[in-house]
Amino acid sequence: MNVFIAFTEDDCRHFILEMNEGDMLIGEGGFTVPEGNHYIDVNKVTCKLDIFTQSVREWFHEMIKDCGFPDTLIAFSNNLFECTVWPIIRYIEALKSALLQSPFVAQVTFQKKLFGHLSGPNYFLAEHESQGIRLYRRSDVIQPIIERYLKNHHAKISIRYLSKGYLLQPFYNLLRLSAVFFVKLMKEIKRASWQASTTNHQETYSSIESTVVARGLSALEFVSPLLQDTQKKVLLLVGQTFVGQSAVQQAKRLLKGQRNILIAEIKPKGKVAVFQMYVKALWKILTLRTQVWECQSIQVDLTQAVREVLVMSVDLSLYAQSLEIELNHYPMTGDVLFSMEQKSPHAWADSFVANKVGLKCAHLMQCDQRHNDLPYPVFGHFFFVDTLRRKHLFESSWSTCKEKLRFLGAIKASPLHYSSISQNEHFTACYFADCDDVALSCNLTVVALLEREAKENPRFSYAIKLHPRDKGVWLKSFKSLRGRVFHHGTVAKGDLLSMFSVAISNPSGIVFDLLCQQKPFILLDIIEQYQQSEQVYCDTEYIGYIRSYEQILPLLMDIERLETEVRLLRQRVLGHMEWPVTFDALVQCAS
């Protein structure tokens, strides 16, 4: 029996032609192998993660102590696990599963025999939820690790290659690391040149009763409705929007007239301090010793990943220092800092700084999060989740931090309106496009369907809301579009939700917003990597839950039925509880 291991769709298609009866294919995505063969999708591989998450957690502490690095690097343990370690584990566990299913595996086949210097896995612009994939070849990173695993633990199994090639990742890594380092350096120097602004609706504040940190526009749109009804004196600290602009003006528009809210920007440090920190980081990168992680007979050289973490850590350190300066500037009577960050490096920074100035840190769930285990599921004292089912999913999967979970009720209030966009516009449907590095094929297919319907039916109109990470370059595939395109930050969520009859979306945070507002939606559970996410709104009883593009247009013609069904779905997910939870209730629970 032969096991074929594919790292790309092209590998899968090629191997299917090479397979004999009884052979097995390991790959990613929904592929159908010939009758008599077997296929293992690495996205559907399951295993106990607690051993690996504990190992990564311990490895970070040892690495920081051994290298003399600051504790800031702990902030990247969750991301490194998901972006670097977990993709490798999935392939190794898939291979173990193949070997368990058949004790007669004689050969493992790869597409190419790779020659050159090994580089180890990457951290950014590679796997998981990154800002796209740039200069990264999965085969160059994961194949050598699998080969070493086979030689160390299954020496009798031969390795076959269909062709030859060279390892390009070491060359790519030099370009990637240099580009990201200098882009981030220039961005921080430019940001340090800006004059931070503060909006104080009263001349002085004798005390601050609560503190909220919302770095970007999405976080602001989430938390602003919660702040609208409180009378507490709140310090709202904002950062930059996704495109690098100050979020102060957006915060002022969202909270216009709220005289009890002090809006302040997390001020950047001076240019000299920024430059000095990047120089120190460069020295650490150049002098970094080999860093190896080993667990469950899997051995991985994480040196390159640590280099990339060091580049990202400068930005985080600058943020943490600036946040601490702001918090120390205001008199506090309250004891809680609310963070809109979840599991991310900035979630660690918010928690770390809050502890340093004597505050508890409570994270609010503002976007979707898979329930897989993590080295540090919650950095702060509390994590307020959006549904009781979500709380149960986290409790069943996490190995630590379960006691930090809190559920009071739905925390997504009615979104506010602030756009200057004409409210007279109305569309039959709005497609909330996913980022193109994850769902390019899906985006193109859905827009083509909507475009064809708009062409044939003059009464049909549609809009496209681009993902925050997406600039819409993929839309150039169409010669012309009848649909209106909204880029992130150009329209308030509340305004947009009032401008269409039905939404179309992949599993995403916007779906929960739609559900809370009882807005009819069509949920596309088609993309392979989303089908194991088990989001609370992925309910097969809901008529709008579909797994085929052909179901979209018939549903768009039956809006009344979708309106009825979405009310029933909301009742199943949220129940009959009082909704929404108030900001004052969150403060009381966290205090």
C-alpha positions as CSV (number, residue, x, y, z in Angstrom):
1,M,0.0,0.0,0.0
2,N,1.2,3.5,-0.9
3,V,0.4,6.7,1.0
4,F,0.5,9.9,-1.1
5,I,1.0,13.2,0.8
6,A,-0.2,16.3,-1.0
7,F,0.4,20.0,0.0
8,T,-1.4,21.7,-2.8
9,E,-4.5,21.1,-4.9
10,D,-2.3,20.3,-7.9
11,D,-0.5,17.6,-5.9
12,C,-3.9,16.0,-5.1
13,R,-5.0,16.0,-8.7
14,H,-1.7,14.6,-9.9
15,F,-1.6,11.9,-7.2
16,I,-5.2,10.7,-8.0
17,L,-4.0,9.8,-11.4
18,E,-1.1,7.8,-9.9
19,M,-3.0,5.9,-7.3
20,N,-3.5,2.1,-7.4
21,E,-6.4,0.4,-5.7
22,G,-6.0,0.4,-1.9
23,D,-3.7,3.5,-1.9
24,M,-4.4,6.4,0.4
25,L,-4.2,10.2,-0.2
26,I,-3.5,12.8,2.5
27,G,-4.3,16.3,1.5
28,E,-6.4,19.4,2.3
29,G,-9.8,20.1,0.9
30,G,-12.7,18.1,-0.5
31,F,-11.3,15.7,-3.0
32,T,-12.9,12.5,-4.3
33,V,-10.5,9.6,-4.9
34,P,-11.2,6.6,-7.2
35,E,-13.3,3.8,-5.8
36,G,-11.1,1.4,-3.7
37,N,-8.9,4.2,-2.5
38,H,-9.0,6.3,0.7
39,Y,-8.7,10.0,1.4
40,I,-7.8,11.8,4.7
41,D,-8.5,15.5,4.8
42,V,-6.0,17.2,7.2
43,N,-8.7,19.8,8.0
44,K,-10.9,17.0,9.5
45,V,-8.1,15.4,11.6
46,T,-9.0,15.4,15.3
47,C,-6.7,14.6,18.3
48,K,-6.2,15.7,21.9
49,L,-4.5,19.0,21.8
50,D,-3.9,19.6,25.5
51,I,-0.5,17.8,25.3
52,F,0.6,20.1,22.5
53,T,-0.8,23.3,23.9
54,Q,0.9,22.6,27.3
55,S,4.1,21.8,25.5
56,V,4.1,25.0,23.5
57,R,3.3,26.9,26.7
58,E,6.3,25.4,28.5
59,W,8.5,25.8,25.5
60,F,7.8,29.6,25.3
61,H,8.8,30.0,29.0
62,E,12.0,28.0,28.5
63,M,12.9,29.9,25.3
64,I,12.3,33.3,26.9
65,K,14.4,32.4,29.9
66,D,17.2,30.8,27.8
67,C,17.4,33.7,25.3
68,G,16.8,36.5,27.9
69,F,13.8,37.8,25.9
70,P,11.1,39.9,27.5
71,D,7.8,38.3,28.6
72,T,6.1,40.1,25.7
73,L,6.8,37.0,23.5
74,I,4.3,34.9,25.6
75,A,1.7,37.1,23.8
76,F,2.4,35.2,20.6
77,S,2.0,31.6,22.0
78,N,-1.6,31.2,20.8
79,N,-0.9,32.5,17.3
80,L,2.3,30.5,16.9
81,F,0.5,27.4,18.0
82,E,-2.3,28.0,15.4
83,C,-0.2,29.4,12.6
84,T,3.0,27.3,12.9
85,V,2.6,24.2,15.1
86,W,-1.0,23.1,14.4
87,P,-0.6,22.8,10.6
88,I,2.4,20.4,11.2
89,I,0.5,18.4,13.8
90,R,-2.4,17.9,11.4
91,Y,-0.2,16.3,8.8
92,I,1.6,14.1,11.3
93,E,-1.6,13.0,12.9
94,A,-3.1,12.3,9.4
95,L,-0.1,10.1,8.6
96,K,-0.5,8.3,12.0
97,S,-4.1,7.7,11.2
98,A,-3.2,6.2,7.8
99,L,-0.6,3.9,9.4
100,L,-3.1,2.8,12.0
101,Q,-5.8,2.0,9.3
102,S,-3.4,-0.2,7.4
103,P,-0.3,-1.9,8.9
104,F,0.8,-2.8,5.4
105,V,2.0,0.7,4.3
106,A,5.2,0.1,2.4
107,Q,5.8,3.5,0.8
108,V,5.1,7.2,1.3
109,T,5.1,9.3,-1.9
110,F,5.8,13.1,-2.2
111,Q,5.6,15.2,-5.3
112,K,9.2,16.3,-5.3
113,K,12.5,15.4,-3.7
114,L,13.7,18.7,-2.3
115,F,17.3,19.7,-2.3
116,G,18.8,22.6,-0.4
117,H,19.1,24.1,3.1
118,L,16.2,23.5,5.5
119,S,14.6,26.6,7.0
120,G,11.9,25.4,9.4
121,P,8.2,26.7,9.6
122,N,7.1,30.3,9.4
123,Y,4.9,32.4,11.7
124,F,3.4,35.2,9.5
125,L,2.0,35.3,6.0
126,A,1.8,31.5,5.8
127,E,-0.8,29.4,7.5
128,H,-4.0,30.0,9.4
129,E,-5.6,33.5,9.6
130,S,-2.8,35.6,8.2
131,Q,-2.8,38.7,6.1
132,G,-2.6,36.5,3.0
133,I,0.0,34.0,1.9
134,R,3.2,35.6,0.7
135,L,6.3,33.9,-0.6
136,Y,5.4,30.6,1.2
137,R,5.6,27.0,0.0
138,R,4.0,24.5,2.4
139,S,6.0,21.6,0.9
140,D,9.3,23.3,1.7
141,V,8.3,23.6,5.4
142,I,6.2,20.5,6.3
143,Q,7.7,17.8,4.0
144,P,11.2,17.8,5.6
145,I,9.5,17.4,9.0
146,I,7.4,14.4,7.8
147,E,10.5,12.8,6.2
148,R,12.4,13.1,9.5
149,Y,9.5,11.7,11.4
150,L,9.3,8.7,9.1
151,K,13.1,8.0,9.2
152,N,13.1,8.2,13.0
153,H,9.9,6.2,13.7
154,H,9.1,4.2,10.6
155,A,12.4,3.4,9.0
156,K,11.1,0.4,7.1
157,I,8.7,2.5,5.1
158,S,10.4,3.7,1.9
159,I,10.0,7.3,0.6
160,R,9.3,7.9,-3.1
161,Y,9.4,11.1,-5.1
162,L,7.9,11.7,-8.5
163,S,10.2,14.5,-9.5
164,K,13.0,16.7,-8.1
165,G,13.0,20.3,-6.9
166,Y,14.8,22.9,-4.8
167,L,14.0,24.4,-1.4
168,L,13.1,28.0,-2.1
169,Q,11.8,28.9,1.4
170,P,15.2,30.0,2.8
171,F,15.5,32.6,0.0
172,Y,11.8,33.6,0.5
173,N,12.4,33.9,4.2
174,L,15.1,36.5,3.7
175,L,12.8,38.6,1.5
176,R,9.8,38.1,3.8
177,L,11.6,39.0,7.0
178,S,13.4,42.0,5.5
179,A,10.2,43.4,3.9
180,V,8.0,43.0,7.0
181,F,10.7,44.4,9.3
182,F,11.2,47.6,7.2
183,V,7.5,48.1,6.4
184,K,6.6,47.9,10.1
185,L,9.6,50.2,11.0
186,M,8.5,52.9,8.6
187,K,4.8,52.5,9.7
188,E,5.7,53.0,13.3
189,I,8.0,56.0,12.6
190,K,5.2,57.6,10.6
191,R,2.7,56.9,13.3
192,A,5.1,58.4,15.9
193,S,5.0,61.6,13.9
194,W,1.3,62.0,14.3
195,Q,-0.1,64.2,17.1
196,A,-2.4,62.0,19.3
197,S,-5.7,63.6,20.0
198,T,-8.0,63.6,23.0
199,T,-11.7,64.5,23.1
200,N,-12.9,65.5,26.5
201,H,-16.5,66.4,26.8
202,Q,-16.0,67.9,30.3
203,E,-13.2,70.1,31.4
204,T,-11.9,67.7,34.1
205,Y,-12.7,64.2,35.2
206,S,-12.3,63.7,38.9
207,S,-12.3,59.9,38.4
208,I,-12.8,57.2,35.8
209,E,-15.3,54.5,36.7
210,S,-14.6,52.1,33.8
211,T,-12.0,51.8,31.0
212,V,-12.5,50.3,27.6
213,V,-9.9,49.6,25.0
214,A,-11.0,49.4,21.3
215,R,-8.1,49.5,18.9
216,G,-9.9,49.5,15.5
217,L,-13.2,50.3,13.8
218,S,-14.8,46.9,14.2
219,A,-14.2,47.0,18.0
220,L,-15.6,50.5,18.2
221,E,-18.7,49.5,16.3
222,F,-19.2,46.6,18.6
223,V,-18.7,48.4,22.0
224,S,-20.2,51.8,21.2
225,P,-23.9,50.6,21.5
226,L,-23.1,49.2,24.9
227,L,-21.7,52.5,26.0
228,Q,-24.7,54.5,24.7
229,D,-26.9,53.7,27.7
230,T,-24.4,53.9,30.6
231,Q,-24.1,56.9,32.9
232,K,-20.7,55.8,34.2
233,K,-17.7,57.9,33.5
234,V,-15.8,55.8,30.9
235,L,-12.4,56.2,29.5
236,L,-12.5,54.9,25.9
237,L,-9.0,54.3,24.5
238,V,-8.8,53.9,20.8
239,G,-5.9,53.0,18.4
240,Q,-5.7,52.9,14.7
241,T,-8.2,51.6,12.1
242,F,-7.2,48.6,9.9
243,V,-5.8,51.0,7.3
244,G,-3.6,52.8,9.8
245,Q,-5.7,55.8,10.5
246,S,-6.6,57.2,13.9
247,A,-10.0,55.9,15.2
248,V,-10.7,59.0,17.3
249,Q,-13.0,60.6,14.6
250,Q,-15.0,57.4,14.2
251,A,-15.4,57.2,18.0
252,K,-16.6,60.7,18.1
253,R,-19.2,60.1,15.5
254,L,-20.4,56.8,17.1
255,L,-20.7,58.4,20.6
256,K,-21.8,61.9,19.7
257,G,-23.5,63.5,22.6
258,Q,-22.2,61.0,25.2
259,R,-20.7,63.6,27.7
260,N,-19.7,60.9,30.1
261,I,-17.3,59.3,27.7
262,L,-13.7,60.5,27.5
263,I,-12.2,59.4,24.2
264,A,-8.5,59.3,24.0
265,E,-6.0,57.9,21.5
266,I,-3.3,55.5,22.6
267,K,-0.4,57.9,21.9
268,P,2.6,56.6,19.9
269,K,6.0,56.9,21.3
270,G,8.7,59.2,19.8
271,K,10.5,58.4,16.6
272,V,13.8,57.9,18.3
273,A,12.4,55.4,20.8
274,V,10.7,53.5,17.9
275,F,14.0,53.3,15.9
276,Q,15.9,52.1,19.0
277,M,13.5,49.3,19.7
278,Y,13.7,48.1,16.1
279,V,17.5,48.1,16.2
280,K,17.4,46.0,19.4
281,A,15.0,43.6,17.7
282,L,17.3,43.3,14.7
283,W,20.2,42.4,16.9
284,K,18.1,39.7,18.6
285,I,17.1,38.3,15.2
286,L,20.7,38.2,14.0
287,T,22.1,36.5,17.1
288,L,19.2,34.1,17.7
289,R,20.3,30.6,18.5
290,T,18.6,27.5,17.1
291,Q,15.2,26.9,18.8
292,V,13.8,23.4,18.6
293,W,10.3,22.4,19.9
294,E,9.7,18.7,20.5
295,C,6.5,16.9,21.6
296,Q,5.0,13.4,21.0
297,S,7.9,12.3,18.8
298,I,7.5,15.4,16.6
299,Q,10.6,17.6,16.4
300,V,10.5,21.0,14.8
301,D,13.1,23.7,14.3
302,L,11.2,26.9,15.1
303,T,14.1,29.3,14.7
304,Q,12.6,31.1,11.7
305,A,9.2,31.4,13.3
306,V,10.8,33.0,16.4
307,R,12.6,35.5,14.2
308,E,9.3,36.5,12.7
309,V,7.7,36.7,16.1
310,L,10.6,39.0,17.2
311,V,9.7,41.4,14.3
312,M,6.1,41.5,15.3
313,S,6.9,41.9,19.0
314,V,8.2,45.4,18.6
315,D,4.9,46.8,17.5
316,L,3.2,45.0,20.5
317,S,5.8,46.4,23.0
318,L,5.3,49.9,21.7
319,Y,1.5,49.5,22.1
320,A,1.8,48.1,25.6
321,Q,4.1,51.0,26.7
322,S,1.8,53.6,25.2
323,L,-1.3,52.0,26.8
324,E,0.4,52.0,30.2
325,I,1.2,55.7,29.8
326,E,-2.4,56.5,29.0
327,L,-3.8,54.6,31.9
328,N,-1.5,56.2,34.4
329,H,-2.5,59.6,33.1
330,Y,-6.1,59.4,34.4
331,P,-7.4,59.0,38.0
332,M,-9.2,55.7,38.4
333,T,-11.9,54.6,40.8
334,G,-13.1,51.6,38.8
335,D,-11.2,48.3,38.8
336,V,-11.9,46.8,35.4
337,L,-10.5,47.3,31.9
338,F,-12.6,45.9,29.1
339,S,-10.7,44.7,26.1
340,M,-12.2,43.8,22.7
341,E,-9.3,41.5,22.0
342,Q,-9.6,37.6,22.1
343,K,-6.6,35.2,22.3
344,S,-4.4,37.6,20.3
345,P,-1.1,39.2,21.2
346,H,-2.9,42.4,21.9
347,A,-5.2,40.5,24.3
348,W,-2.1,39.7,26.3
349,A,-0.9,43.3,26.1
350,D,-4.3,44.6,27.4
351,S,-4.2,42.1,30.3
352,F,-0.5,42.6,31.1
353,V,-0.9,46.4,31.3
354,A,-4.2,46.2,33.2
355,N,-2.5,44.0,35.9
356,K,0.4,46.4,36.0
357,V,-1.7,49.4,36.8
358,G,-4.0,47.5,39.3
359,L,-7.0,46.7,37.1
360,K,-8.7,43.5,36.2
361,C,-9.0,42.7,32.5
362,A,-12.2,41.4,31.0
363,H,-12.3,40.4,27.3
364,L,-15.6,40.8,25.4
365,M,-16.3,38.4,22.5
366,Q,-16.8,40.7,19.5
367,C,-16.1,38.2,16.8
368,D,-16.2,34.5,16.0
369,Q,-13.6,32.2,17.6
370,R,-13.2,28.5,17.1
371,H,-13.3,26.4,20.2
372,N,-10.1,24.5,19.8
373,D,-7.6,24.4,22.8
374,L,-4.9,27.0,23.0
375,P,-1.8,27.5,25.2
376,Y,-3.5,30.6,26.8
377,P,-7.3,30.6,25.9
378,V,-7.8,33.7,28.1
379,F,-5.1,36.1,29.0
380,G,-7.2,38.3,31.3
381,H,-9.4,37.6,34.3
382,F,-12.7,37.1,32.4
383,F,-14.0,36.3,29.0
384,F,-17.6,37.2,28.3
385,V,-19.0,35.1,25.5
386,D,-22.0,35.7,23.3
387,T,-24.1,32.6,23.8
388,L,-24.5,29.8,26.4
389,R,-23.7,27.2,23.7
390,R,-20.4,29.0,22.9
391,K,-19.5,28.8,26.6
392,H,-20.2,25.0,26.6
393,L,-18.1,24.5,23.5
394,F,-15.1,26.3,25.0
395,E,-15.5,24.4,28.3
396,S,-15.6,21.1,26.4
397,S,-12.4,21.9,24.4
398,W,-10.1,24.0,26.6
399,S,-7.6,22.4,28.9
400,T,-7.1,25.6,31.0
401,C,-8.9,28.9,31.8
402,K,-12.5,27.4,31.8
403,E,-13.1,29.2,35.1
404,K,-12.6,32.5,33.4
405,L,-15.6,32.1,31.1
406,R,-18.7,34.2,31.7
407,F,-22.1,34.4,30.1
408,L,-24.7,37.0,30.9
409,G,-26.6,37.1,27.6
410,A,-26.1,38.5,24.1
411,I,-23.6,41.3,24.2
412,K,-24.1,42.6,20.7
413,A,-26.5,45.5,20.9
414,S,-28.2,47.3,18.0
415,P,-25.5,48.8,15.8
416,L,-25.2,52.6,15.6
417,H,-25.5,54.7,12.4
418,Y,-23.0,57.4,11.4
419,S,-22.5,57.2,7.6
420,S,-23.3,59.9,5.1
421,I,-24.4,57.3,2.6
422,S,-27.9,57.8,1.3
423,Q,-30.5,55.7,3.1
424,N,-32.7,55.7,0.0
425,E,-30.5,53.0,-1.5
426,H,-31.8,49.5,-1.1
427,F,-30.6,46.2,-2.4
428,T,-32.2,42.8,-2.7
429,A,-29.1,41.1,-1.3
430,C,-25.7,41.9,0.2
431,Y,-22.8,39.5,-0.1
432,F,-20.4,39.7,2.8
433,A,-17.3,38.6,1.0
434,D,-14.6,36.6,2.7
435,C,-10.9,37.5,2.4
436,D,-9.6,36.5,-1.0
437,D,-6.7,34.3,0.4
438,V,-9.3,32.0,2.0
439,A,-12.3,32.2,-0.2
440,L,-11.4,33.5,-3.7
441,S,-13.2,30.8,-5.6
442,C,-16.3,31.2,-3.4
443,N,-16.3,35.0,-3.8
444,L,-16.0,34.8,-7.6
445,T,-18.8,32.2,-7.8
446,V,-21.3,34.1,-5.6
447,V,-20.7,37.4,-7.3
448,A,-21.1,35.8,-10.7
449,L,-24.4,34.4,-9.6
450,L,-25.6,37.7,-8.3
451,E,-24.3,39.5,-11.4
452,R,-26.1,37.2,-13.7
453,E,-29.4,37.6,-11.8
454,A,-29.0,41.4,-11.8
455,K,-28.6,41.3,-15.6
456,E,-31.6,39.1,-16.2
457,N,-33.9,40.6,-13.5
458,P,-34.2,44.4,-13.5
459,R,-36.0,44.2,-10.1
460,F,-32.9,42.5,-8.5
461,S,-30.0,44.5,-7.1
462,Y,-27.1,43.6,-4.9
463,A,-24.2,45.0,-2.9
464,I,-20.8,43.5,-1.9
465,K,-19.3,44.3,1.5
466,L,-15.5,43.5,1.4
467,H,-13.7,41.8,4.3
468,P,-11.5,44.1,6.4
469,R,-8.4,42.4,5.1
470,D,-9.5,42.6,1.5
471,K,-9.0,45.4,-0.9
472,G,-11.2,43.9,-3.6
473,V,-8.5,43.2,-6.2
474,W,-10.3,40.0,-7.2
475,L,-13.2,42.1,-8.4
476,K,-11.1,43.1,-11.4
477,S,-11.9,39.6,-12.8
478,F,-15.3,41.1,-13.8
479,K,-15.3,43.5,-16.7
480,S,-18.1,45.5,-15.1
481,L,-20.3,45.1,-12.0
482,R,-23.9,46.1,-11.4
483,G,-23.5,45.7,-7.7
484,R,-22.4,48.4,-5.2
485,V,-19.1,47.6,-3.5
486,F,-18.5,48.8,0.1
487,H,-14.9,48.8,1.5
488,H,-14.3,48.3,5.2
489,G,-14.8,51.5,7.2
490,T,-16.8,53.3,4.5
491,V,-20.2,52.4,5.9
492,A,-21.4,51.8,9.4
493,K,-22.7,48.4,10.2
494,G,-26.1,49.8,11.3
495,D,-26.5,51.7,8.1
496,L,-25.5,48.8,5.9
497,L,-27.9,46.4,7.6
498,S,-30.8,48.7,6.8
499,M,-29.9,48.8,3.1
500,F,-30.7,45.2,2.0
501,S,-33.3,42.5,2.4
502,V,-31.2,39.4,2.6
503,A,-27.5,38.8,3.5
504,I,-25.2,36.1,2.0
505,S,-22.2,35.1,4.0
506,N,-19.7,32.4,4.9
507,P,-19.4,31.5,8.6
508,S,-18.2,34.9,10.0
509,G,-18.8,37.3,12.9
510,I,-21.3,39.2,10.8
511,V,-23.7,36.3,10.8
512,F,-24.2,36.7,14.6
513,D,-24.9,40.4,14.0
514,L,-27.5,39.4,11.4
515,L,-29.0,36.9,13.8
516,C,-29.2,39.3,16.7
517,Q,-31.0,41.8,14.4
518,Q,-33.3,39.1,13.0
519,K,-32.0,40.0,9.5
520,P,-32.6,37.2,7.0
521,F,-29.4,35.6,5.7
522,I,-28.1,32.7,3.6
523,L,-25.2,30.9,5.3
524,L,-22.8,29.3,2.9
525,D,-21.2,26.3,4.6
526,I,-19.2,25.4,1.5
527,I,-15.6,26.2,2.1
528,E,-13.9,23.1,3.4
529,Q,-11.9,24.7,6.3
530,Y,-15.1,26.3,7.8
531,Q,-17.1,23.0,7.9
532,Q,-15.5,21.9,11.2
533,S,-15.9,25.3,12.9
534,E,-19.2,24.4,14.7
535,Q,-20.3,28.0,15.1
536,V,-23.4,28.5,17.2
537,Y,-25.5,29.6,14.2
538,C,-24.5,26.7,11.9
539,D,-27.9,25.0,12.3
540,T,-29.0,22.5,9.7
541,E,-32.7,23.1,10.7
542,Y,-32.4,26.7,9.3
543,I,-33.6,26.8,5.7
544,G,-30.9,29.4,4.9
545,Y,-28.1,27.0,5.9
546,I,-26.8,25.7,2.5
547,R,-23.9,23.7,1.1
548,S,-24.5,24.3,-2.6
549,Y,-24.3,27.5,-4.7
550,E,-27.3,26.4,-6.6
551,Q,-29.5,27.0,-3.6
552,I,-28.7,30.7,-3.4
553,L,-31.1,32.1,-6.0
554,P,-34.2,30.1,-5.1
555,L,-33.8,31.3,-1.5
556,L,-33.4,34.9,-2.6
557,M,-36.8,34.6,-4.2
558,D,-38.4,33.4,-1.0
559,I,-37.5,36.3,1.5
560,E,-40.7,35.9,3.5
561,R,-39.8,32.3,4.5
562,L,-36.3,33.4,5.4
563,E,-37.7,36.1,7.7
564,T,-39.8,33.5,9.5
565,E,-37.0,31.0,9.7
566,V,-34.4,33.5,11.1
567,R,-36.7,34.4,14.0
568,L,-37.0,30.7,14.9
569,L,-33.2,30.3,14.6
570,R,-32.6,33.3,16.8
571,Q,-34.9,31.7,19.4
572,R,-33.0,28.4,19.2
573,V,-29.6,30.1,19.6
574,L,-30.4,33.0,22.0
575,G,-33.5,31.6,23.7
576,H,-36.0,33.9,25.5
577,M,-33.4,35.7,27.6
578,E,-33.4,39.4,28.2
579,W,-31.4,41.1,25.5
580,P,-29.1,42.8,25.2
581,V,-26.8,42.8,28.2
582,T,-26.0,46.3,29.5
583,F,-22.6,47.7,30.0
584,D,-23.4,48.3,33.7
585,A,-24.2,44.6,34.1
586,L,-20.9,43.7,32.6
587,V,-19.1,46.1,35.0
588,Q,-20.9,44.6,38.0
589,C,-20.1,41.0,37.0
590,A,-16.4,41.8,36.4
591,S,-15.9,43.9,39.6
